[in-house]
């Protein structure tokens, strides 16, 4: 996998918004939401979601290509 380089954010005390994190990692905002569901640390301020670059890198183990393995839980899909 190719390594993704994160550009340091401007403003907001060095934190990324969801849109900025998506742009910095070259992923969609939907992917960022999925990562949140997998445990990506997020700072919530009302409807605003903020992400610390250092914490985000640590969560990925230093690489931003793929999140940690999916945590066990409820099966996906609809029940039949």
N, C-alpha and C positions, 0 to 999 in steps of 0.2 A: 504494500500500500504506500502511496505517496504521502509524505508528511504535509499537513496543512499548517500554514503559518498564520497566526493571528496578528492582526494589526492592532496596536494599542488604541483604545477608545479615547475620544476627546470629550471633555465635559462630564457631567454627572458623576464627579468624584472618581473618575477612572473606571466606571462601570459600563457595561454594555446594556443596551435595550435588546429585546428579542430580535428586532430587525437588524441591529448592528451585529449581534452575534451570528445571525444567519449569514450576513454578508461577509463577516470575518472568517467564517469556517467554510464558506461556499456551499452552504446547505439551505434548505427552505425553512421558513418559519414553522411549518408543520413538523419538520424533523426536530426542531428545537423543542416543540411541545411534546413530542414523543420522548425525547431525552429527559424532559422534566418528569414525565410519568415513570421513567426508569430510575429517577433519583438525582438528576442533575440539580445541584444546589441553586436556588433562586431566591432573590430578595423581593418580597411582594410589598408594593406601596400602592394600595387601592387596586386599580386595574393594571397598573404598570408593573412589569416584571423586569428585574435587573439582575445582571450576572457579573460576578467578579472574575476577571481574566485568570488570576492565579488559581482560584478555587476550581474554575472550569478546567484548566489544564491538569490540575491534580486529580480531578474526577476521571479524566481520560487517561491517567497514568502518563501524562506528558505528550501523548499523541492525540490528535483531534480527528482522526479518520473514522473511528467507530466507537460507540459507547461501550461500556461494560456489557457482558451478556445479560439478556433479559432475565429479570427476577421471576422466580416461580410464582404462580398465582392463578387467577381465574383463567380458564381456557378462552382463547379468542374465538370469535365466530358466534353464530346464533345456535341456540339449543334446538334440537329437532323433536 
